Amino acid sequence: MTRRRWLRIRNPLLRRELPWLIGETVLLVVLCNANPPEVWFWLVVLLVILGYRVERWYASRPQ
């Protein structure tokens, strides 16, 4: 008997980006539920990750 995988992603770009999208979504949920002292920390973490992603996208563009 063959076992089927629950989720099969055929698009290589989506397969590569999915962990980042899940992580950014989790950080956004944490940011929305954070207490006032933690909000700034999680906001900075989210902005650093998004900044890194934009920089990587910009560097990988074809010239």
C-alpha positions, 0 to 999 in steps of 0.5 A: 500500500502506498502512502500519499502525502497530505500536501503536495506542492508542485510549484517550486517557488511556492515550496521554497517560500511557504516556510517564510510565509508561515513564519511571517504569519505566525509573527504577525499573530504574535504581534497582534496578541502581544502586551505593550512592552513586547509589541516593539520587540516583535514589530522589530523582528517582523520588520527585520525579517521582511527587510531581509526578504526584500533585500534577497528578492532585490539581489536575485532579480535578473539584471 
